Amino acid sequence: MNYLLNSPVLNTYGVYKFEGPLEPEEARERLSGDFISAIGYESTAALLSKLLRRIVLVDRITVEMEPGDTALVFRLHTRLPEGKVLSMAEIADVDYDLSWLERVS
């Protein structure tokens, strides 16, 4: 399964490979097929929709990756204050990167 995640949180034990940062073009190529969005905020989904040129839905789900699963990860470089929700304009101005997470075993 392919996922789209807010952060590289590992909810299951295993061996993972974490690569990045990725340019938006490479991210689009890697996530070219079907995926499940676990993006929890409208502003993040809107920015990712723009970057990936695909509709990204908001769905606050917990992902438990199985061996062979992959995920495109949107990773902020700073921790936001408790309860702070950024607008799309604000989130676009914060340092972030796109990365690729794969559960190997």
MMTF fields as JSON, N, C-alpha, C and O atoms, coordinates in Angstrom:
{
  "mmtfVersion": "1.0.0",
  "mmtfProducer": "UNKNOWN",
  "numBonds": 419,
  "numAtoms": 420,
  "numGroups": 105,
  "numChains": 1,
  "numModels": 1,
  "chainsPerModel": [1],
  "groupsPerChain": [105],
  "chainIdList": ["A"],
  "bondAtomList": [4, 2, 8, 6, 12, 10, 16, 14, 20, 18, 24, 22, 28, 26, 32, 30, 36, 34, 40, 38, 44, 42, 48, 46, 52, 50, 56, 54, 60, 58, 64, 62, 68, 66, 72, 70, 76, 74, 80, 78, 84, 82, 88, 86, 92, 90, 96, 94, 100, 98, 104, 102, 108, 106, 112, 110, 116, 114, 120, 118, 124, 122, 128, 126, 132, 130, 136, 134, 140, 138, 144, 142, 148, 146, 152, 150, 156, 154, 160, 158, 164, 162, 168, 166, 172, 170, 176, 174, 180, 178, 184, 182, 188, 186, 192, 190, 196, 194, 200, 198, 204, 202, 208, 206, 212, 210, 216, 214, 220, 218, 224, 222, 228, 226, 232, 230, 236, 234, 240, 238, 244, 242, 248, 246, 252, 250, 256, 254, 260, 258, 264, 262, 268, 266, 272, 270, 276, 274, 280, 278, 284, 282, 288, 286, 292, 290, 296, 294, 300, 298, 304, 302, 308, 306, 312, 310, 316, 314, 320, 318, 324, 322, 328, 326, 332, 330, 336, 334, 340, 338, 344, 342, 348, 346, 352, 350, 356, 354, 360, 358, 364, 362, 368, 366, 372, 370, 376, 374, 380, 378, 384, 382, 388, 386, 392, 390, 396, 394, 400, 398, 404, 402, 408, 406, 412, 410, 416, 414],
  "bondOrderList": [1, 1, 1, 1, 1, 1, 1, 1, 1, 1, 1, 1, 1, 1, 1, 1, 1, 1, 1, 1, 1, 1, 1, 1, 1, 1, 1, 1, 1, 1, 1, 1, 1, 1, 1, 1, 1, 1, 1, 1, 1, 1, 1, 1, 1, 1, 1, 1, 1, 1, 1, 1, 1, 1, 1, 1, 1, 1, 1, 1, 1, 1, 1, 1, 1, 1, 1, 1, 1, 1, 1, 1, 1, 1, 1, 1, 1, 1, 1, 1, 1, 1, 1, 1, 1, 1, 1, 1, 1, 1, 1, 1, 1, 1, 1, 1, 1, 1, 1, 1, 1, 1, 1, 1],
  "groupList": [{"groupName": "MET", "atomNameList": ["N", "CA", "C", "O"], "elementList": ["N", "C", "C", "O"], "formalChargeList": [0, 0, 0, 0], "bondAtomList": [1, 0, 2, 1, 3, 2], "bondOrderList": [1, 1, 2], "singleLetterCode": "M", "chemCompType": "L-PEPTIDE LINKING"}, {"groupName": "ASN", "atomNameList": ["N", "CA", "C", "O"], "elementList": ["N", "C", "C", "O"], "formalChargeList": [0, 0, 0, 0], "bondAtomList": [1, 0, 2, 1, 3, 2], "bondOrderList": [1, 1, 2], "singleLetterCode": "N", "chemCompType": "L-PEPTIDE LINKING"}, {"groupName": "TYR", "atomNameList": ["N", "CA", "C", "O"], "elementList": ["N", "C", "C", "O"], "formalChargeList": [0, 0, 0, 0], "bondAtomList": [1, 0, 2, 1, 3, 2], "bondOrderList": [1, 1, 2], "singleLetterCode": "Y", "chemCompType": "L-PEPTIDE LINKING"}, {"groupName": "LEU", "atomNameList": ["N", "CA", "C", "O"], "elementList": ["N", "C", "C", "O"], "formalChargeList": [0, 0, 0, 0], "bondAtomList": [1, 0, 2, 1, 3, 2], "bondOrderList": [1, 1, 2], "singleLetterCode": "L", "chemCompType": "L-PEPTIDE LINKING"}, {"groupName": "SER", "atomNameList": ["N", "CA", "C", "O"], "elementList": ["N", "C", "C", "O"], "formalChargeList": [0, 0, 0, 0], "bondAtomList": [1, 0, 2, 1, 3, 2], "bondOrderList": [1, 1, 2], "singleLetterCode": "S", "chemCompType": "L-PEPTIDE LINKING"}, {"groupName": "PRO", "atomNameList": ["N", "CA", "C", "O"], "elementList": ["N", "C", "C", "O"], "formalChargeList": [0, 0, 0, 0], "bondAtomList": [1, 0, 2, 1, 3, 2], "bondOrderList": [1, 1, 2], "singleLetterCode": "P", "chemCompType": "L-PEPTIDE LINKING"}, {"groupName": "VAL", "atomNameList": ["N", "CA", "C", "O"], "elementList": ["N", "C", "C", "O"], "formalChargeList": [0, 0, 0, 0], "bondAtomList": [1, 0, 2, 1, 3, 2], "bondOrderList": [1, 1, 2], "singleLetterCode": "V", "chemCompType": "L-PEPTIDE LINKING"}, {"groupName": "THR", "atomNameList": ["N", "CA", "C", "O"], "elementList": ["N", "C", "C", "O"], "formalChargeList": [0, 0, 0, 0], "bondAtomList": [1, 0, 2, 1, 3, 2], "bondOrderList": [1, 1, 2], "singleLetterCode": "T", "chemCompType": "L-PEPTIDE LINKING"}, {"groupName": "GLY", "atomNameList": ["N", "CA", "C", "O"], "elementList": ["N", "C", "C", "O"], "formalChargeList": [0, 0, 0, 0], "bondAtomList": [1, 0, 2, 1, 3, 2], "bondOrderList": [1, 1, 2], "singleLetterCode": "G", "chemCompType": "PEPTIDE LINKING"}, {"groupName": "LYS", "atomNameList": ["N", "CA", "C", "O"], "elementList": ["N", "C", "C", "O"], "formalChargeList": [0, 0, 0, 0], "bondAtomList": [1, 0, 2, 1, 3, 2], "bondOrderList": [1, 1, 2], "singleLetterCode": "K", "chemCompType": "L-PEPTIDE LINKING"}, {"groupName": "PHE", "atomNameList": ["N", "CA", "C", "O"], "elementList": ["N", "C", "C", "O"], "formalChargeList": [0, 0, 0, 0], "bondAtomList": [1, 0, 2, 1, 3, 2], "bondOrderList": [1, 1, 2], "singleLetterCode": "F", "chemCompType": "L-PEPTIDE LINKING"}, {"groupName": "GLU", "atomNameList": ["N", "CA", "C", "O"], "elementList": ["N", "C", "C", "O"], "formalChargeList": [0, 0, 0, 0], "bondAtomList": [1, 0, 2, 1, 3, 2], "bondOrderList": [1, 1, 2], "singleLetterCode": "E", "chemCompType": "L-PEPTIDE LINKING"}, {"groupName": "ALA", "atomNameList": ["N", "CA", "C", "O"], "elementList": ["N", "C", "C", "O"], "formalChargeList": [0, 0, 0, 0], "bondAtomList": [1, 0, 2, 1, 3, 2], "bondOrderList": [1, 1, 2], "singleLetterCode": "A", "chemCompType": "L-PEPTIDE LINKING"}, {"groupName": "ARG", "atomNameList": ["N", "CA", "C", "O"], "elementList": ["N", "C", "C", "O"], "formalChargeList": [0, 0, 0, 0], "bondAtomList": [1, 0, 2, 1, 3, 2], "bondOrderList": [1, 1, 2], "singleLetterCode": "R", "chemCompType": "L-PEPTIDE LINKING"}, {"groupName": "ASP", "atomNameList": ["N", "CA", "C", "O"], "elementList": ["N", "C", "C", "O"], "formalChargeList": [0, 0, 0, 0], "bondAtomList": [1, 0, 2, 1, 3, 2], "bondOrderList": [1, 1, 2], "singleLetterCode": "D", "chemCompType": "L-PEPTIDE LINKING"}, {"groupName": "ILE", "atomNameList": ["N", "CA", "C", "O"], "elementList": ["N", "C", "C", "O"], "formalChargeList": [0, 0, 0, 0], "bondAtomList": [1, 0, 2, 1, 3, 2], "bondOrderList": [1, 1, 2], "singleLetterCode": "I", "chemCompType": "L-PEPTIDE LINKING"}, {"groupName": "HIS", "atomNameList": ["N", "CA", "C", "O"], "elementList": ["N", "C", "C", "O"], "formalChargeList": [0, 0, 0, 0], "bondAtomList": [1, 0, 2, 1, 3, 2], "bondOrderList": [1, 1, 2], "singleLetterCode": "H", "chemCompType": "L-PEPTIDE LINKING"}, {"groupName": "TRP", "atomNameList": ["N", "CA", "C", "O"], "elementList": ["N", "C", "C", "O"], "formalChargeList": [0, 0, 0, 0], "bondAtomList": [1, 0, 2, 1, 3, 2], "bondOrderList": [1, 1, 2], "singleLetterCode": "W", "chemCompType": "L-PEPTIDE LINKING"}],
  "groupTypeList": [0, 1, 2, 3, 3, 1, 4, 5, 6, 3, 1, 7, 2, 8, 6, 2, 9, 10, 11, 8, 5, 3, 11, 5, 11, 11, 12, 13, 11, 13, 3, 4, 8, 14, 10, 15, 4, 12, 15, 8, 2, 11, 4, 7, 12, 12, 3, 3, 4, 9, 3, 3, 13, 13, 15, 6, 3, 6, 14, 13, 15, 7, 6, 11, 0, 11, 5, 8, 14, 7, 12, 3, 6, 10, 13, 3, 16, 7, 13, 3, 5, 11, 8, 9, 6, 3, 4, 0, 12, 11, 15, 12, 14, 6, 14, 2, 14, 3, 4, 17, 3, 11, 13, 6, 4],
  "groupIdList": [1, 2, 3, 4, 5, 6, 7, 8, 9, 10, 11, 12, 13, 14, 15, 16, 17, 18, 19, 20, 21, 22, 23, 24, 25, 26, 27, 28, 29, 30, 31, 32, 33, 34, 35, 36, 37, 38, 39, 40, 41, 42, 43, 44, 45, 46, 47, 48, 49, 50, 51, 52, 53, 54, 55, 56, 57, 58, 59, 60, 61, 62, 63, 64, 65, 66, 67, 68, 69, 70, 71, 72, 73, 74, 75, 76, 77, 78, 79, 80, 81, 82, 83, 84, 85, 86, 87, 88, 89, 90, 91, 92, 93, 94, 95, 96, 97, 98, 99, 100, 101, 102, 103, 104, 105],
  "secStructList": [7, 3, 3, 3, 3, 1, 1, 7, 7, 7, 7, 1, 7, 1, 7, 3, 3, 3, 3, 3, 3, 3, 7, 2, 2, 2, 2, 2, 2, 2, 6, 7, 1, 7, 7, 3, 3, 7, 5, 7, 7, 2, 2, 2, 2, 2, 2, 2, 2, 2, 2, 2, 6, 1, 7, 7, 7, 5, 7, 7, 7, 7, 7, 7, 7, 7, 6, 6, 7, 3, 3, 3, 3, 3, 3, 3, 1, 1, 7, 7, 7, 6, 6, 7, 7, 7, 7, 2, 2, 2, 2, 2, 2, 1, 7, 3, 3, 3, 3, 3, 3, 3, 3, 7, 7],
  "xCoordList": [0.848, 0.0, 0.899, 1.998, 0.423, 1.108, 0.315, -0.911, 1.028, 0.393, 0.962, 2.032, 0.233, 0.69, 0.566, -0.527, 1.707, 1.761, 2.192, 2.911, 1.724, 2.139, 3.558, 4.255, 3.982, 5.302, 5.721, 4.882, 7.015, 7.487, 7.331, 8.301, 6.141, 5.881, 5.771, 5.022, 6.516, 6.525, 5.646, 6.005, 4.492, 3.543, 3.719, 3.081, 4.575, 4.821, 6.322, 7.075, 6.742, 8.154, 8.507, 7.672, 9.741, 10.211, 11.454, 12.002, 11.881, 13.027, 12.491, 11.722, 12.913, 12.434, 13.603, 14.727, 13.315, 14.267, 13.639, 12.499, 14.389, 13.869, 14.796, 15.964, 14.279, 15.08, 14.534, 13.333, 15.435, 14.997, 16.139, 17.26, 15.885, 14.597, 14.365, 15.301, 13.089, 12.679, 12.172, 11.531, 12.459, 11.848, 10.405, 10.103, 9.506, 8.108, 7.939, 7.067, 8.761, 8.646, 8.911, 8.174, 9.96, 10.255, 9.162, 8.799, 8.64, 7.544, 6.329, 5.68, 6.018, 4.888, 5.114, 4.194, 6.333, 6.646, 6.497, 5.927, 7.003, 6.948, 5.523, 5.187, 4.693, 3.314, 2.347, 1.255, 2.751, 1.956, 0.707, -0.243, 0.692, -0.466, -1.438, -1.442, -2.254, -3.217, -2.491, -1.426, -3.081, -2.519, -3.637, -4.737, -3.338, -4.255, -3.678, -2.528, -4.474, -4.03, -4.292, -5.391, -3.25, -3.386, -3.036, -2.539, -3.299, -3.025, -4.147, -5.324, -3.776, -4.766, -5.259, -6.155, -4.701, -5.08, -5.391, -4.704, -6.43, -6.848, -5.721, -5.51, -4.991, -3.94, -2.817, -2.291, -2.456, -1.427, -1.925, -1.184, -3.164, -3.742, -3.79, -3.521, -4.13, -4.187, -2.804, -2.653, -1.794, -0.431, 0.056, 0.648, -0.184, 0.233, -0.513, 0.069, -1.777, -2.529, -1.864, -1.76, -1.418, -0.74, 0.61, 0.922, 1.41, 2.736, 2.668, 3.464, 1.716, 1.623, 0.742, 0.723, 0.005, -0.926, -1.976, -2.369, -2.417, -3.452, -4.284, -3.821, -5.485, -6.329, -5.849, -5.723, -5.584, -5.194, -6.312, -6.631, -6.894, -7.982, -7.442, -6.343, -8.231, -7.909, -8.537, -9.728, -7.729, -8.232, -7.282, -6.155, -7.741, -6.902, -6.944, -7.627, -6.205, -6.162, -4.782, -3.8, -4.732, -3.463, -3.033, -3.814, -1.795, -1.264, -0.32, 0.599, -0.553, 0.347, 0.915, 0.281, 2.126, 2.731, 3.135, 3.631, 2.912, 3.315, 4.56, 4.813, 5.341, 6.497, 6.077, 5.103, 6.829, 6.529, 5.729, 5.67, 5.105, 4.357, 5.314, 6.446, 4.845, 5.629, 4.785, 3.557, 5.477, 4.759, 5.559, 6.774, 4.854, 5.416, 5.14, 4.002, 6.182, 6.075, 6.296, 7.303, 5.339, 5.481, 6.017, 5.34, 7.231, 7.895, 8.248, 9.057, 7.633, 7.999, 9.339, 9.644, 10.134, 11.446, 11.376, 12.401, 10.201, 10.031, 8.792, 7.854, 8.799, 7.625, 6.762, 7.246, 5.498, 4.578, 4.134, 4.123, 3.766, 3.226, 1.947, 1.229, 1.678, 0.493, -0.759, -1.015, -1.536, -2.805, -2.712, -3.742, -1.512, -1.336, -1.665, -1.105, -2.575, -2.922, -2.588, -3.074, -1.763, -1.315, -2.256, -2.857, -2.37, -3.088, -2.19, -1.015, -2.737, -1.914, -0.768, 0.352, -1.026, 0.031, 1.117, 2.306, 0.712, 1.69, 2.517, 3.734, 1.857, 2.579, 3.539, 4.585, 3.194, 4.082, 5.352, 6.381, 5.286, 6.44, 7.315, 8.408, 6.855, 7.625, 8.562, 8.207, 9.746, 10.659, 10.067, 9.653, 10.037, 9.529, 10.261, 10.962, 10.094, 10.574, 9.638, 8.776, 9.834, 9.134, 10.15, 11.287, 9.746, 10.656, 9.893, 8.67, 10.635, 10.062, 10.387, 11.549, 9.354, 9.492, 9.041, 7.981, 9.841, 9.486, 9.703, 10.758, 8.705, 8.896, 9.498, 8.863, 10.717, 11.466, 11.072, 10.847, 10.993, 10.606, 9.987, 9.596],
  "yCoordList": [-1.171, 0.0, 1.242, 1.224, 2.302, 3.596, 4.58, 4.649, 5.335, 6.296, 7.691, 7.861, 8.663, 10.047, 10.456, 10.439, 10.828, 11.073, 12.497, 13.142, 12.98, 14.281, 14.256, 15.27, 13.109, 12.996, 11.531, 10.647, 11.269, 9.886, 9.165, 8.619, 9.158, 8.48, 6.982, 6.552, 6.202, 4.754, 4.121, 4.1, 3.605, 3.014, 1.517, 0.914, 0.908, -0.526, -0.779, -0.047, -1.817, -2.189, -2.794, -3.42, -2.603, -3.169, -2.439, -1.594, -2.775, -2.123, -1.197, -1.61, 0.068, 1.086, 1.715, 1.767, 2.187, 2.96, 4.333, 4.438, 5.393, 6.762, 7.586, 7.779, 8.072, 8.798, 10.199, 10.443, 11.105, 12.449, 13.42, 13.014, 14.667, 15.202, 14.929, 14.694, 14.966, 14.767, 16.08, 16.869, 16.305, 17.415, 17.022, 15.833, 18.004, 17.669, 16.747, 15.877, 16.925, 16.07, 14.602, 13.716, 14.351, 12.973, 12.428, 11.256, 13.277, 12.856, 12.453, 11.45, 13.236, 12.898, 11.548, 10.737, 11.314, 10.043, 8.865, 7.836, 9.013, 7.907, 7.628, 6.492, 8.656, 8.506, 8.547, 9.105, 7.96, 8.057, 7.182, 7.453, 6.148, 5.259, 5.662, 6.805, 4.716, 4.958, 5.106, 4.525, 5.891, 6.058, 6.345, 6.745, 6.137, 6.478, 7.691, 7.674, 8.741, 9.954, 9.843, 9.497, 10.149, 10.251, 11.677, 11.905, 12.632, 14.044, 14.593, 14.47, 15.195, 15.582, 17.014, 17.372, 17.848, 19.262, 19.737, 19.37, 20.555, 21.093, 21.848, 21.686, 22.676, 23.489, 22.614, 22.897, 21.57, 20.655, 19.92, 19.768, 19.469, 18.784, 19.711, 19.279, 20.979, 21.941, 22.169, 22.192, 22.338, 22.54, 21.297, 21.414, 20.115, 18.886, 18.68, 18.186, 19.046, 18.961, 19.809, 19.399, 20.988, 21.884, 21.3, 21.276, 20.831, 20.288, 19.007, 18.811, 18.145, 16.839, 16.852, 15.893, 17.961, 18.094, 16.99, 16.464, 16.657, 15.646, 16.084, 16.848, 15.608, 15.91, 15.087, 13.865, 15.781, 15.124, 15.363, 16.505, 14.289, 14.377, 14.445, 13.971, 15.039, 15.071, 13.843, 13.581, 13.103, 11.935, 11.642, 11.193, 11.897, 11.724, 10.257, 9.898, 9.432, 8.008, 7.643, 8.347, 6.539, 5.977, 4.937, 4.062, 5.037, 4.109, 3.13, 3.533, 1.859, 0.812, 0.129, -0.742, 0.542, 0.046, -1.418, -1.853, -2.162, -3.559, -3.627, -2.698, -4.706, -4.836, -4.66, -5.259, -3.828, -3.517, -2.242, -1.707, -1.739, -0.482, 0.693, 0.65, 1.736, 2.949, 4.164, 4.097, 5.282, 6.515, 7.728, 7.799, 8.672, 9.994, 10.781, 10.849, 11.371, 12.055, 13.55, 13.974, 14.348, 15.799, 16.096, 15.842, 16.635, 16.796, 18.252, 18.839, 18.831, 20.183, 20.13, 19.153, 21.171, 21.221, 21.862, 22.017, 22.23, 22.855, 22.275, 21.846, 22.266, 21.809, 23.025, 24.021, 22.942, 24.057, 24.105, 23.08, 25.295, 25.399, 24.563, 24.348, 24.107, 23.306, 23.981, 25.151, 23.245, 23.739, 24.655, 25.066, 24.985, 25.894, 25.174, 24.118, 25.751, 25.234, 26.318, 27.444, 25.984, 26.958, 27.012, 26.01, 28.204, 28.346, 27.816, 27.529, 27.683, 27.206, 28.174, 27.74, 29.466, 30.461, 30.343, 30.423, 30.155, 30.022, 28.745, 28.762, 27.656, 26.387, 26.383, 25.737, 27.094, 27.182, 27.959, 27.774, 28.836, 29.647, 28.983, 29.471, 27.891, 27.178, 26.201, 25.64, 26.003, 25.023, 23.624, 23.194, 22.93, 21.563, 20.808, 21.403, 19.504, 18.724, 17.551, 17.231, 16.937, 15.716, 14.584, 14.74, 13.456, 12.324, 11.036, 11.036, 9.953, 8.659, 7.649, 7.457, 7.011, 6.022, 4.666, 4.554, 3.653, 2.297, 1.343, 1.352, 0.527, -0.524, -1.725, -2.331, -2.059, -3.127, -4.494, -5.443, -4.583, -5.864, -5.613, -6.558],
  "zCoordList": [0.0, 0.0, 0.0, 0.554, -0.62, -0.62, 0.233, 0.146, 1.053, 1.945, 1.724, 1.141, 2.196, 2.263, 3.722, 4.288, 4.336, 5.779, 6.109, 5.346, 7.29, 7.827, 8.374, 8.348, 8.864, 9.488, 9.462, 9.288, 9.634, 9.591, 10.927, 11.453, 11.468, 12.738, 12.47, 11.593, 13.226, 13.044, 14.114, 15.292, 13.7, 14.644, 14.816, 15.679, 14.006, 14.112, 14.082, 13.439, 14.781, 14.773, 13.426, 12.772, 13.023, 11.771, 11.307, 12.015, 10.123, 9.506, 8.426, 7.558, 8.493, 7.562, 6.817, 7.317, 5.623, 4.826, 4.625, 4.172, 4.964, 4.905, 4.025, 4.36, 2.901, 1.916, 1.697, 1.814, 1.378, 1.044, 1.201, 1.509, 1.0, 0.548, -0.936, -1.7, -1.319, -2.701, -3.28, -2.585, -4.535, -5.26, -5.579, -5.677, -5.741, -6.045, -7.252, -7.244, -8.289, -9.477, -9.13, -9.562, -8.351, -7.947, -7.035, -7.128, -6.156, -5.277, -6.106, -5.811, -7.147, -8.024, -8.705, -8.805, -9.17, -9.837, -8.881, -9.243, -7.676, -6.708, -6.244, -5.912, -6.22, -5.751, -6.939, -6.837, -8.051, -9.275, -9.256, -9.99, -8.438, -8.376, -7.28, -6.823, -6.871, -5.796, -4.467, -4.258, -3.572, -2.236, -1.251, -1.631, 0.006, 1.094, 1.8, 2.24, 1.906, 2.583, 4.08, 4.515, 4.859, 6.31, 6.725, 7.828, 5.836, 6.09, 6.959, 6.621, 8.074, 9.066, 9.025, 9.789, 8.154, 8.146, 6.732, 5.778, 6.606, 5.308, 4.619, 3.417, 5.373, 4.758, 4.196, 3.119, 4.909, 4.421, 3.183, 2.213, 3.209, 2.05, 0.839, -0.282, 1.056, -0.052, -0.652, -1.873, 0.201, -0.299, -1.042, -2.114, -0.488, -1.158, -2.473, -3.439, -2.524, -3.781, -4.854, -6.01, -4.464, -5.401, -5.828, -7.019, -4.87, -5.173, -6.006, -6.924, -5.677, -6.33, -7.572, -8.344, -7.756, -8.89, -8.879, -9.92, -7.672, -7.449, -6.258, -5.411, -6.2, -5.047, -3.855, -3.935, -2.752, -1.503, -0.497, -0.166, -0.021, 0.948, 2.37, 2.659, 3.244, 4.67, 5.315, 5.152, 6.042, 6.758, 7.911, 7.701, 9.114, 10.306, 10.747, 11.706, 10.028, 10.343, 10.88, 10.645, 11.597, 12.046, 11.024, 10.648, 10.583, 9.588, 10.271, 10.983, 10.051, 10.521, 9.289, 8.693, 8.917, 7.69, 7.824, 8.863, 6.752, 6.631, 5.746, 4.979, 5.836, 4.945, 3.48, 3.022, 2.761, 1.365, 1.185, 0.079, 2.256, 2.169, 2.027, 2.507, 1.364, 1.173, 1.524, 1.578, 1.762, 2.084, 1.632, 1.817, 1.04, 0.809, 2.081, 2.546, 2.636, 3.927, 3.741, 3.174, 4.227, 4.299, 5.692, 6.688, 5.765, 7.066, 7.315, 6.595, 8.344, 8.771, 9.488, 10.172, 9.333, 9.99, 11.367, 12.031, 11.794, 13.103, 13.773, 13.101, 15.073, 15.822, 16.12, 16.657, 15.773, 15.99, 17.447, 18.128, 17.927, 19.281, 19.42, 18.444, 20.614, 20.903, 20.352, 20.637, 19.568, 19.056, 17.846, 17.311, 17.405, 16.272, 14.966, 14.671, 14.193, 12.874, 11.867, 11.975, 10.893, 9.905, 8.71, 8.325, 8.133, 6.87, 5.757, 5.99, 4.548, 3.437, 3.165, 2.895, 3.231, 3.004, 4.071, 3.76, 5.323, 6.407, 6.265, 6.448, 5.941, 5.852, 4.667, 4.72, 3.608, 2.443, 2.778, 2.128, 3.797, 4.197, 5.261, 5.549, 5.842, 6.861, 6.145, 5.108, 6.697, 6.102, 6.219, 7.295, 5.098, 5.057, 3.963, 3.144, 3.956, 2.826, 2.585, 3.404, 1.455, 1.091, 1.15, 0.704, 1.695, 1.808, 1.523, 1.384, 1.441, 1.086, 2.178, 2.537, 2.696, 3.757, 3.225, 2.608, 3.464, 3.047, 4.21, 4.845, 4.481, 5.489, 4.776, 3.912, 5.141, 4.488, 5.051, 4.3, 6.388, 7.012, 8.373, 9.058]
}
